[in-house]
Amino acid sequence: MGRYPSGKILAEGELGVPLAPLPAGIPSELLQRRHDLRAASFRLAAADKRVFAAYRERFPSLRLTASGGSQSEQLGELLDGESLLWSLFAGITAPLFDAGALQSQQQAEQALAASLDQAYQQAVLNSFAEVEQALSKEPLLQSSGQLLDAAARDSELAAGLAFENYQLGLVNYITVLESQRRAFDARSAALSALNQQVQNRLQLYQALGGGLETSLPLRPDSLPDGALPDLETPFPATEETNNG
């Protein structure tokens, strides 16, 4: 915000803990919401369009037939030996005699599309790896957090008993302080475990591209020609996506 923190901001409310258990059957299609995967898929789709455009550039643009289905004058001039040189300079047959430049351009676009395809596949694999890592940590962190929370409660009960014994004259105050220190350390460890659970859940949501809602973005192949995708607003899932 452009200024030094004053240290006077107080956080209100509490974290939504313990965390709700993850539902069974989370669909992998949720990863389609990730902006990095969507960007990679649109780059790949654009590269495919450029390959097709480069392929079409290799052929001359002329009318092959005239009215009634007869041969057009342009086609006749193209195949006429006397006008072939003139046609070449006029640009009608230039795509056929370019010393392989247009073919090389098409090959270059194909190579770029292949590299983008590999990048897209790698991005998909990385996203699944991130989800798998977060999911594998979930039960371990939950079990550890439950054990540490139980240990903290026992330590707090022990600290309370030590204080009662001190009031009865059965122990000295050093014993009370030591019990309180153990209870504090145990509660701190439990809070650290809870923080790890929350951070891991956030990493899972990041890997999934959002929460556990089932709205999915629009796929590149379902966009109309010339339309630009909206990378900010998730689109509702189509019937085909839900069934597939």
C-alpha positions as CSV (number, residue, x, y, z in Angstrom):
1,M,0.0,0.0,0.0
2,G,3.0,2.3,-0.2
3,R,3.5,2.9,3.5
4,Y,5.0,1.1,6.5
5,P,2.7,-1.1,8.5
6,S,1.5,0.4,11.8
7,G,0.9,-2.8,13.5
8,K,-2.5,-1.7,14.6
9,I,-4.6,-3.9,12.3
10,L,-6.5,-6.6,14.2
11,A,-7.6,-9.7,12.5
12,E,-11.2,-10.6,13.1
13,G,-12.9,-14.0,13.0
14,E,-11.4,-17.5,13.0
15,L,-10.0,-19.9,10.5
16,G,-12.5,-22.4,9.3
17,V,-10.8,-25.3,11.2
18,P,-10.9,-28.1,11.6
19,L,-10.8,-28.4,7.8
20,A,-13.7,-30.1,6.1
21,P,-12.8,-33.5,4.7
22,L,-12.3,-33.7,1.0
23,P,-15.2,-35.3,-0.9
24,A,-14.8,-38.5,-2.8
25,G,-14.7,-38.5,-6.5
26,I,-13.1,-35.1,-7.2
27,P,-13.1,-34.9,-11.1
28,S,-9.8,-34.3,-12.8
29,E,-11.6,-32.0,-15.2
30,L,-11.3,-29.3,-12.5
31,L,-7.7,-28.8,-13.6
32,Q,-9.1,-27.3,-16.8
33,R,-9.7,-24.1,-14.8
34,R,-6.0,-23.5,-14.3
35,H,-5.0,-20.4,-16.1
36,D,-1.6,-21.9,-17.1
37,L,-3.2,-24.9,-18.7
38,R,-5.8,-22.8,-20.4
39,A,-3.1,-20.4,-21.8
40,A,-1.0,-23.4,-23.0
41,S,-4.0,-24.9,-24.7
42,F,-4.9,-21.6,-26.5
43,R,-1.3,-21.2,-27.6
44,L,-1.4,-24.7,-29.0
45,A,-4.7,-24.0,-30.8
46,A,-3.3,-20.8,-32.3
47,A,-0.2,-22.7,-33.5
48,D,-2.4,-25.2,-35.3
49,K,-4.2,-22.4,-37.0
50,R,-0.9,-21.0,-38.2
51,V,0.2,-24.4,-39.6
52,F,-3.0,-24.5,-41.6
53,A,-2.6,-21.0,-42.8
54,A,1.0,-21.7,-43.9
55,Y,-0.2,-24.8,-45.7
56,R,-2.8,-22.8,-47.6
57,E,-0.2,-20.2,-48.6
58,R,1.6,-22.8,-50.7
59,F,-1.2,-22.9,-53.3
60,P,-2.1,-20.2,-55.8
61,S,-5.4,-18.4,-55.3
62,L,-7.5,-18.5,-58.5
63,R,-10.9,-19.6,-59.8
64,L,-10.8,-23.1,-61.4
65,T,-14.2,-23.0,-63.0
66,A,-16.4,-20.4,-64.7
67,S,-20.1,-20.2,-64.9
68,G,-21.7,-23.4,-66.0
69,G,-18.9,-25.4,-64.6
70,S,-16.5,-24.9,-67.5
71,Q,-12.8,-24.2,-67.1
72,S,-12.0,-20.7,-65.9
73,E,-9.7,-18.3,-67.9
74,Q,-7.3,-18.1,-65.0
75,L,-6.7,-21.8,-65.0
76,G,-6.2,-21.8,-68.7
77,E,-3.7,-18.9,-68.5
78,L,-1.9,-20.7,-65.7
79,L,-1.4,-23.8,-67.9
80,D,-0.7,-21.9,-71.1
81,G,3.0,-22.0,-71.9
82,E,3.0,-18.6,-73.6
83,S,1.5,-16.8,-70.6
84,L,3.3,-18.8,-67.9
85,L,6.1,-16.3,-67.5
86,W,3.6,-13.4,-67.4
87,S,1.6,-15.3,-64.8
88,L,4.7,-15.8,-62.7
89,F,5.5,-12.1,-62.6
90,A,1.8,-11.3,-62.0
91,G,1.9,-13.4,-58.8
92,I,-0.7,-16.0,-59.9
93,T,1.8,-18.9,-59.8
94,A,4.3,-17.4,-57.4
95,P,3.4,-19.9,-54.6
96,L,4.4,-22.7,-56.9
97,F,7.8,-21.3,-57.6
98,D,9.2,-19.9,-54.4
99,A,12.3,-22.1,-54.0
100,G,10.7,-23.9,-51.1
101,A,10.3,-20.8,-48.9
102,L,6.6,-21.4,-48.2
103,Q,7.3,-25.1,-47.5
104,S,10.0,-24.1,-45.1
105,Q,7.6,-21.7,-43.4
106,Q,5.0,-24.5,-43.0
107,Q,7.7,-26.8,-41.5
108,A,8.7,-24.0,-39.1
109,E,5.1,-23.6,-38.0
110,Q,4.8,-27.3,-37.6
111,A,7.9,-27.5,-35.4
112,L,6.6,-24.6,-33.3
113,A,3.3,-26.4,-32.9
114,A,5.0,-29.6,-31.9
115,S,7.1,-27.8,-29.2
116,L,3.9,-26.1,-27.9
117,D,2.2,-29.5,-27.8
118,Q,5.1,-30.9,-25.7
119,A,4.9,-27.9,-23.4
120,Y,1.2,-28.3,-23.0
121,Q,1.6,-32.0,-22.1
122,Q,4.3,-31.2,-19.6
123,A,2.1,-28.5,-18.0
124,V,-0.7,-31.1,-17.6
125,L,1.7,-33.6,-16.0
126,N,3.0,-31.0,-13.7
127,S,-0.5,-30.0,-12.6
128,F,-1.4,-33.7,-11.8
129,A,1.9,-34.0,-9.9
130,E,1.0,-31.0,-7.8
131,V,-2.5,-32.4,-7.0
132,E,-1.1,-35.8,-6.2
133,Q,1.5,-34.3,-3.8
134,A,-1.1,-32.2,-2.0
135,L,-3.5,-35.2,-1.7
136,S,-0.8,-37.5,-0.4
137,K,0.0,-35.1,2.4
138,E,-3.6,-34.6,3.4
139,P,-4.1,-37.7,5.6
140,L,-0.6,-37.6,7.1
141,L,-1.0,-33.9,8.2
142,Q,-4.5,-34.6,9.5
143,S,-3.4,-37.6,11.6
144,S,-0.4,-35.7,12.9
145,G,-2.6,-32.7,13.8
146,Q,-5.1,-34.8,15.7
147,L,-2.3,-36.4,17.8
148,L,-0.6,-33.1,18.6
149,D,-4.0,-31.5,19.5
150,A,-4.7,-34.4,21.9
151,A,-1.2,-34.0,23.4
152,A,-1.8,-30.3,23.8
153,R,-5.1,-30.9,25.6
154,D,-3.4,-33.4,28.0
155,S,-0.6,-31.0,28.7
156,E,-3.1,-28.2,29.5
157,L,-4.9,-30.5,31.9
158,A,-1.6,-31.4,33.5
159,A,-0.8,-27.7,33.9
160,G,-4.2,-27.2,35.6
161,L,-3.6,-30.1,38.0
162,A,-0.1,-28.8,38.8
163,F,-1.6,-25.4,39.8
164,E,-4.2,-27.1,42.0
165,N,-1.5,-29.2,43.7
166,Y,0.5,-26.0,44.2
167,Q,-2.6,-24.4,45.9
168,L,-2.8,-27.4,48.2
169,G,0.9,-27.1,49.0
170,L,1.8,-30.4,47.4
171,V,4.3,-29.0,44.9
172,N,6.4,-25.9,44.5
173,Y,5.7,-23.2,41.9
174,I,8.6,-24.3,39.7
175,T,6.6,-27.4,39.0
176,V,3.7,-25.2,37.9
177,L,5.8,-23.1,35.6
178,E,7.4,-26.2,34.1
179,S,3.9,-27.7,33.4
180,Q,2.7,-24.5,31.9
181,R,5.8,-24.4,29.6
182,R,5.1,-27.9,28.4
183,A,1.5,-27.1,27.7
184,F,2.5,-23.9,25.8
185,D,5.0,-25.9,23.7
186,A,2.4,-28.6,23.0
187,R,-0.2,-26.1,21.9
188,S,2.3,-24.3,19.7
189,A,3.2,-27.6,18.0
190,A,-0.5,-28.3,17.5
191,L,-1.1,-24.9,15.9
192,S,1.9,-25.4,13.7
193,A,0.5,-28.7,12.5
194,L,-2.9,-27.0,11.9
195,N,-1.1,-24.3,9.9
196,Q,0.5,-27.0,7.7
197,Q,-2.9,-28.5,7.1
198,V,-4.3,-25.1,6.0
199,Q,-1.3,-24.4,3.8
200,N,-1.5,-27.8,2.2
201,R,-5.2,-27.3,1.5
202,L,-4.4,-24.0,-0.1
203,Q,-1.8,-25.6,-2.3
204,L,-4.4,-28.2,-3.3
205,Y,-6.9,-25.5,-4.3
206,Q,-4.1,-23.8,-6.3
207,A,-3.3,-27.0,-8.1
208,L,-7.0,-27.6,-8.9
209,G,-7.3,-24.0,-10.2
210,G,-9.9,-23.1,-7.5
211,G,-12.2,-24.6,-5.0
212,L,-14.2,-27.8,-5.3
213,E,-17.1,-26.4,-7.3
214,T,-17.6,-28.1,-10.6
215,S,-17.8,-25.2,-13.0
216,L,-15.5,-25.7,-15.9
217,P,-14.0,-23.2,-18.5
218,L,-14.8,-23.2,-22.1
219,R,-12.5,-25.4,-24.2
220,P,-10.6,-23.9,-27.1
221,D,-12.3,-26.1,-29.7
222,S,-15.7,-24.9,-28.6
223,L,-15.0,-21.2,-29.3
224,P,-16.5,-19.7,-32.5
225,D,-14.1,-18.5,-35.2
226,G,-12.6,-15.2,-34.2
227,A,-13.8,-15.3,-30.6
228,L,-11.4,-14.6,-27.8
229,P,-11.6,-16.6,-24.6
230,D,-12.5,-15.0,-21.3
231,L,-9.7,-16.0,-18.9
232,E,-11.2,-14.4,-15.8
233,T,-14.7,-15.8,-15.6
234,P,-15.2,-19.6,-15.3
235,F,-17.8,-21.0,-17.7
236,P,-20.5,-23.5,-16.7
237,A,-19.8,-27.1,-17.7
238,T,-21.4,-28.4,-20.8
239,E,-23.4,-31.6,-20.9
240,E,-20.6,-33.2,-23.0
241,T,-18.0,-32.3,-20.4
242,N,-20.1,-33.6,-17.6
243,N,-20.7,-36.9,-19.3
244,G,-17.1,-37.3,-20.5
